[in-house]
Amino acid sequence: MGRARGQALGGALLAVAYTGLIASADGITKLLAGQYSAAQLYALSGAMVAGFCLLADRLPAQRGGFRTTCPRAMALRSAATLVAAVCFFYAFRLLPFAEVFVFIGLMPLLAGAMSGLVLKEPVRPAAWLALAAGFAGVLFLLPDGGAGAGSGWGHLIAFGAVVSGTFSMTMARFIGRFETNALAQVFYPNLALCGAMLLVLPFVWMPMPVADVAWAAAYAFLLFGARWLLVVALRLLASYAVTPLMNLQFIWMAVIGAVFFGEFPPASTYIGGAIVVASGLYLVWDQFAPAMPRLRSAGRLQTDP
């Protein structure tokens, strides 16, 4: 019981750290997205993240290299990561920032569904209520409660982004049942992203000044750290508990806006943040509640061993 509590707390802290890194990376994405294509940004960042993985693999504490016992699940995760990255890029280009996060708020609910269907991890009724409360908290964080969201290609692309992104995290959770090599789960998706974007790069390449290359390198470094932390968090905590904590990036973005841009959110933002935090904390607690069946004894997706 004590070990389960420790794992849940560790996973929650890693997920919170992830939100800080990924919110910073998103800020750099918006800085560069208006000037360069998705192929150029992701070819560079994917290559850099893969390079960081190669450097990290040389550390004495790192074991296992890039071997994986789940090649098919890793391929599914890599493909889903590629689709999610491209969809998010164009969703941010086509939609206001706030509207995209309406869809991101759906990820905990999608993760709950995928946890049951794909991983056979049971989601208790009380947890479903917490997931719904977390999504309601997300709506508080948006201007007019997200009432301005309409229909169109941008919304379809955003929905495709959150479905593929949630599936990528579900595969990370699945792979984490069989191996502890988080580095491989960062390396292969980014290698796939780089390889796919290199095919398009000759048609969209634009010269980059040194300052923009430095921003791209900073983005890659933040992304490397964020994805490594997320993989480890998903090994310790169910994906439907991690995804509500990911909504804390709203809070990070509010802090960044206030400190660096003098933007102060309305009171509804703080109300929504409190709901999101409470929902996430409940789902973390739910992971080591006495009535919760042990996850490793649950059924397994027949993709790899």
RODO-2510 file (C-alpha; in nm, 4 decimals, decimal comma):
residues 305
     n   res          X          Y          Z
     1     m     0,0000     0,0000     0,0000
     2     g     0,2830     0,2390     0,0892
     3     r     0,4575     0,1647    -0,2389
     4     a     0,1376     0,2344    -0,4342
     5     r     0,1002     0,5680    -0,2559
     6     g     0,4600     0,6571    -0,3359
     7     q     0,4171     0,5661    -0,7030
     8     a     0,0980     0,7708    -0,7320
     9     l     0,2599     1,0732    -0,5674
    10     g     0,5729     1,0395    -0,7809
    11     g     0,3671     1,0113    -1,0994
    12     a     0,1615     1,3159    -1,0024
    13     l     0,4713     1,5286    -0,9338
    14     l     0,6266     1,4256    -1,2654
    15     a     0,3028     1,5126    -1,4469
    16     v     0,3013     1,8579    -1,2844
    17     a     0,6641     1,9137    -1,3892
    18     y     0,5671     1,8020    -1,7406
    19     t     0,3003     2,0731    -1,7620
    20     g     0,5567     2,3437    -1,6862
    21     l     0,7950     2,2230    -1,9559
    22     i     0,5278     2,1644    -2,2204
    23     a     0,3641     2,5054    -2,1569
    24     s     0,7026     2,6696    -2,2164
    25     a     0,7503     2,4632    -2,5322
    26     d     0,4019     2,5641    -2,6542
    27     g     0,4980     2,9285    -2,6125
    28     i     0,7984     2,8777    -2,8405
    29     t     0,5791     2,6895    -3,0885
    30     k     0,3478     2,9887    -3,1192
    31     l     0,6499     3,2136    -3,1620
    32     l     0,7777     3,0108    -3,4594
    33     a     0,4522     2,8779    -3,6082
    34     g     0,3670     3,2057    -3,7780
    35     q     0,6977     3,2097    -3,9661
    36     y     0,7721     2,8484    -4,0552
    37     s     0,5852     2,5359    -4,1639
    38     a     0,5131     2,2374    -3,9420
    39     a     0,7568     2,0277    -4,1473
    40     q     1,0457     2,2664    -4,0827
    41     l     0,9821     2,2990    -3,7100
    42     y     0,9281     1,9279    -3,6496
    43     a     1,2120     1,8079    -3,8733
    44     l     1,4533     2,0221    -3,6724
    45     s     1,3043     1,9573    -3,3294
    46     g     1,2573     1,5845    -3,3969
    47     a     1,6212     1,5506    -3,5009
    48     m     1,7363     1,7477    -3,1970
    49     v     1,5256     1,5459    -2,9522
    50     a     1,6546     1,2210    -3,1053
    51     g     2,0049     1,3627    -3,0678
    52     f     1,9426     1,4453    -2,7016
    53     c     1,8304     1,0841    -2,6552
    54     l     2,1550     0,9583    -2,8077
    55     l     2,3525     1,1800    -2,5702
    56     a     2,1465     1,0708    -2,2702
    57     d     2,2032     0,7071    -2,3622
    58     r     2,5753     0,7573    -2,2942
    59     l     2,5121     0,8444    -1,9300
    60     p     2,6341     0,5751    -1,6863
    61     a     2,2931     0,5546    -1,5178
    62     q     2,1174     0,4768    -1,8463
    63     r     2,0659     0,1082    -1,9212
    64     g     1,9089    -0,0779    -2,2085
    65     g     1,9864     0,1539    -2,4995
    66     f     1,6913     0,1763    -2,7363
    67     r     1,5844    -0,1861    -2,7320
    68     t     1,2133    -0,2458    -2,6908
    69     t     1,0150    -0,5600    -2,6166
    70     c     0,7016    -0,4024    -2,7680
    71     p     0,7916    -0,3081    -3,1278
    72     r     0,4347    -0,3029    -3,2591
    73     a     0,3051    -0,0964    -2,9682
    74     m     0,6034     0,1374    -3,0147
    75     a     0,5173     0,1742    -3,3834
    76     l     0,1573     0,2589    -3,2939
    77     r     0,2774     0,5157    -3,0390
    78     s     0,5170     0,6709    -3,2928
    79     a     0,2466     0,6965    -3,5601
    80     a    -0,0017     0,8480    -3,3131
    81     t     0,2599     1,0999    -3,1952
    82     l     0,3262     1,2035    -3,5558
    83     v    -0,0445     1,2565    -3,6283
    84     a    -0,1001     1,4448    -3,3008
    85     a     0,1965     1,6780    -3,3566
    86     v     0,0843     1,7800    -3,7056
    87     c    -0,2807     1,8164    -3,6030
    88     f    -0,1969     2,0312    -3,2999
    89     f     0,0273     2,2547    -3,5125
    90     y    -0,2510     2,3310    -3,7595
    91     a    -0,5189     2,3477    -3,4907
    92     f    -0,3232     2,6263    -3,3203
    93     r    -0,2855     2,7967    -3,6581
    94     l    -0,6563     2,7730    -3,7509
    95     l    -0,8204     2,8297    -3,4112
    96     p    -0,7813     3,0725    -3,1234
    97     f    -0,5545     2,9346    -2,8535
    98     a    -0,8422     2,9061    -2,6033
    99     e    -1,0608     2,7024    -2,8376
   100     v    -0,7923     2,4392    -2,8861
   101     f    -0,7769     2,3919    -2,5099
   102     v    -1,1492     2,3153    -2,5040
   103     f    -1,0551     2,0004    -2,6936
   104     i    -0,7493     1,9356    -2,4758
   105     g    -0,9916     1,9367    -2,1832
   106     l    -1,1562     1,6306    -2,3398
   107     m    -0,8368     1,4254    -2,3111
   108     p    -0,9038     1,2972    -1,9564
   109     l    -1,2428     1,1630    -2,0679
   110     l    -1,0880     1,0026    -2,3770
   111     a    -0,8092     0,8585    -2,1614
   112     g    -1,0673     0,7081    -1,9282
   113     a    -1,2443     0,5428    -2,2209
   114     m    -0,9180     0,4139    -2,3721
   115     s    -0,7961     0,2883    -2,0349
   116     g    -1,1007     0,0647    -2,0148
   117     l    -1,1183    -0,0426    -2,3794
   118     v    -0,7489    -0,0785    -2,4634
   119     l    -0,5699    -0,1383    -2,1333
   120     k    -0,8560    -0,3068    -1,9439
   121     e    -0,7951    -0,0713    -1,6528
   122     p    -1,1278    -0,0181    -1,4724
   123     v    -1,2472     0,3390    -1,4234
   124     r    -1,4808     0,3642    -1,1245
   125     p    -1,8021     0,5728    -1,1444
   126     a    -1,6618     0,8245    -0,8960
   127     a    -1,3585     0,8687    -1,1198
   128     w    -1,5851     0,9390    -1,4184
   129     l    -1,7517     1,2138    -1,2134
   130     a    -1,4099     1,3598    -1,1331
   131     l    -1,3157     1,3496    -1,5017
   132     a    -1,6356     1,5340    -1,5932
   133     a    -1,5702     1,7903    -1,3162
   134     g    -1,2194     1,8424    -1,4520
   135     f    -1,3574     1,9173    -1,7981
   136     a    -1,6061     2,1611    -1,6448
   137     g    -1,3128     2,3311    -1,4739
   138     v    -1,1409     2,3638    -1,8108
   139     l    -1,4449     2,5535    -1,9429
   140     f    -1,4106     2,8009    -1,6540
   141     l    -1,0582     2,8723    -1,7737
   142     l    -1,1821     2,9905    -2,1140
   143     p    -1,3371     3,3224    -2,2109
   144     d    -1,7191     3,2922    -2,2039
   145     g    -1,6831     2,9291    -2,0949
   146     g    -1,5725     2,8320    -2,4460
   147     a    -1,9116     2,9326    -2,5859
   148     g    -1,7475     3,0760    -2,8973
   149     a    -1,6346     2,7390    -3,0276
   150     g    -1,8079     2,6607    -3,3548
   151     s    -1,7654     2,3999    -3,6196
   152     g    -1,5235     2,3695    -3,9096
   153     w    -1,2022     2,2122    -4,0256
   154     g    -1,0052     2,3602    -3,7383
   155     h    -1,2269     2,1864    -3,4832
   156     l    -1,2116     1,8547    -3,6671
   157     i    -0,8322     1,8807    -3,6755
   158     a    -0,8242     1,9697    -3,3048
   159     f    -1,0418     1,6693    -3,2231
   160     g    -0,8108     1,4459    -3,4289
   161     a    -0,5172     1,5897    -3,2347
   162     v    -0,6580     1,5019    -2,8930
   163     v    -0,7706     1,1527    -3,0024
   164     s    -0,4306     1,0658    -3,1492
   165     g    -0,2471     1,2335    -2,8603
   166     t    -0,4489     1,0391    -2,6031
   167     f    -0,3875     0,7140    -2,7909
   168     s    -0,0132     0,7869    -2,7927
   169     m    -0,0216     0,8260    -2,4130
   170     t    -0,2275     0,5084    -2,3801
   171     m     0,0403     0,3191    -2,5731
   172     a     0,3065     0,4712    -2,3479
   173     r     0,1159     0,3365    -2,0471
   174     f     0,0902    -0,0043    -2,2142
   175     i     0,4614    -0,0220    -2,3016
   176     g     0,5484     0,0853    -1,9475
   177     r     0,3942    -0,2393    -1,8189
   178     f     0,6717    -0,4406    -1,9826
   179     e     0,9799    -0,2181    -1,9819
   180     t     1,1242     0,0722    -1,7839
   181     n     1,3324     0,2212    -2,0667
   182     a     1,1636     0,5609    -2,0980
   183     l     1,4341     0,6872    -2,3342
   184     a     1,3219     0,4520    -2,6120
   185     q     0,9688     0,5907    -2,5876
   186     v     1,1039     0,9406    -2,6498
   187     f     1,3536     0,8405    -2,9194
   188     y     1,1397     0,6435    -3,1644
   189     p     0,8385     0,8803    -3,1885
   190     n     1,0684     1,1775    -3,2467
   191     l     1,2760     0,9839    -3,4985
   192     a     0,9542     0,8996    -3,6848
   193     l     0,8456     1,2639    -3,6680
   194     c     1,1790     1,3834    -3,8049
   195     g     1,1834     1,1223    -4,0834
   196     a     0,8305     1,2008    -4,2016
   197     m     0,8883     1,5764    -4,1991
   198     l     1,2185     1,5453    -4,3885
   199     l     1,0200     1,4131    -4,6873
   200     v     0,8301     1,7437    -4,7040
   201     l     1,1096     1,9768    -4,5902
   202     p     1,2664     2,0481    -4,9360
   203     f     0,9349     2,1985    -5,0522
   204     v     0,8793     2,4307    -4,7545
   205     w     1,2271     2,5183    -4,6242
   206     m     1,2893     2,8808    -4,5298
   207     p     1,6281     3,0152    -4,4143
   208     m     1,6423     3,0582    -4,0360
   209     p     1,8480     3,3205    -3,8544
   210     v     2,0663     3,2050    -3,5679
   211     a     1,8182     3,3383    -3,3115
   212     d     1,5363     3,1222    -3,4499
   213     v     1,7620     2,8167    -3,4578
   214     a     1,8362     2,8830    -3,0907
   215     w     1,4610     2,9021    -3,0179
   216     a     1,4101     2,5735    -3,2032
   217     a     1,6885     2,4144    -2,9958
   218     a     1,5300     2,5436    -2,6746
   219     y     1,1943     2,4020    -2,7873
   220     a     1,3553     2,0636    -2,8587
   221     f     1,5271     2,0571    -2,5195
   222     l     1,2035     2,1396    -2,3364
   223     l     1,0146     1,8829    -2,5429
   224     f     1,2758     1,6152    -2,4685
   225     g     1,2455     1,6752    -2,0947
   226     a     0,8652     1,6965    -2,1046
   227     r     0,8155     1,3744    -2,3012
   228     w     1,0631     1,1813    -2,0870
   229     l     0,8835     1,2933    -1,7697
   230     l     0,5444     1,2067    -1,9210
   231     v     0,6529     0,8527    -2,0128
   232     v     0,7776     0,7896    -1,6578
   233     a     0,4604     0,9431    -1,5093
   234     l     0,2425     0,7164    -1,7258
   235     r     0,4323     0,4139    -1,5971
   236     l     0,3498     0,5119    -1,2384
   237     l    -0,0025     0,6469    -1,2835
   238     a    -0,2989     0,5545    -1,5044
   239     s    -0,3399     0,7743    -1,8113
   240     y    -0,6857     0,8953    -1,7053
   241     a    -0,5279     1,0285    -1,3833
   242     v    -0,2314     1,1895    -1,5608
   243     t    -0,4352     1,3776    -1,8223
   244     p    -0,6353     1,5941    -1,5748
   245     l    -0,3057     1,6988    -1,4170
   246     m    -0,1868     1,7975    -1,7650
   247     n    -0,4603     2,0630    -1,7640
   248     l    -0,2463     2,2467    -1,5080
   249     q    -0,0656     2,3901    -1,8095
   250     f    -0,3538     2,6409    -1,8141
   251     i    -0,2253     2,7667    -1,4786
   252     w     0,1332     2,7775    -1,6038
   253     m     0,0227     2,9795    -1,9050
   254     a    -0,1682     3,2230    -1,6821
   255     v     0,1455     3,2709    -1,4701
   256     i     0,3675     3,3143    -1,7780
   257     g     0,1219     3,5657    -1,9236
   258     a     0,1126     3,7673    -1,5995
   259     v     0,4902     3,7661    -1,5411
   260     f     0,6179     3,8188    -1,8940
   261     f     0,3292     3,9876    -2,0765
   262     g     0,1344     4,1700    -1,8029
   263     e    -0,1818     3,9669    -1,8763
   264     f    -0,3956     3,9003    -1,5691
   265     p    -0,6739     3,6389    -1,6053
   266     p    -1,0271     3,6947    -1,4689
   267     a    -1,1552     3,5370    -1,1475
   268     s    -1,3178     3,2536    -1,3453
   269     t    -0,9696     3,1324    -1,4381
   270     y    -0,8816     3,0780    -1,0731
   271     i    -1,2154     2,9022    -1,0093
   272     g    -1,1556     2,6720    -1,3033
   273     g    -0,7987     2,6087    -1,1924
   274     a    -0,9190     2,5054    -0,8465
   275     i    -1,1694     2,2607    -1,0002
   276     v    -0,9052     2,1121    -1,2309
   277     v    -0,6590     2,0715    -0,9421
   278     a    -0,9222     1,9111    -0,7178
   279     s    -1,0269     1,6721    -0,9958
   280     g    -0,6671     1,5728    -1,0618
   281     l    -0,5897     1,5191    -0,6932
   282     y    -0,8940     1,2941    -0,6552
   283     l    -0,7901     1,0827    -0,9526
   284     v    -0,4388     1,0491    -0,8096
   285     w    -0,5873     0,9369    -0,4765
   286     d    -0,8178     0,6970    -0,6634
   287     q    -0,5091     0,5148    -0,7923
   288     f    -0,4239     0,3812    -0,4489
   289     a    -0,7714     0,3609    -0,2927
   290     p    -0,8148     0,0236    -0,1173
   291     a    -1,1031    -0,0819    -0,3439
   292     m    -0,9060    -0,0155    -0,6633
   293     p    -0,7963    -0,3424    -0,8313
   294     r    -0,4267    -0,3701    -0,8950
   295     l    -0,3546    -0,2495    -1,2472
   296     r    -0,0896    -0,5047    -1,3328
   297     s    -0,3348    -0,7874    -1,2813
   298     a    -0,5760    -0,6415    -1,5366
   299     g    -0,6188    -0,7792    -1,8873
   300     r    -0,3595    -0,6834    -2,1445
   301     l    -0,3759    -0,5529    -2,4979
   302     q    -0,2494    -0,8286    -2,7252
   303     t    -0,0053    -0,6193    -2,9288
   304     d     0,3291    -0,7377    -2,7896
   305     p     0,4279    -0,9633    -2,4950
***
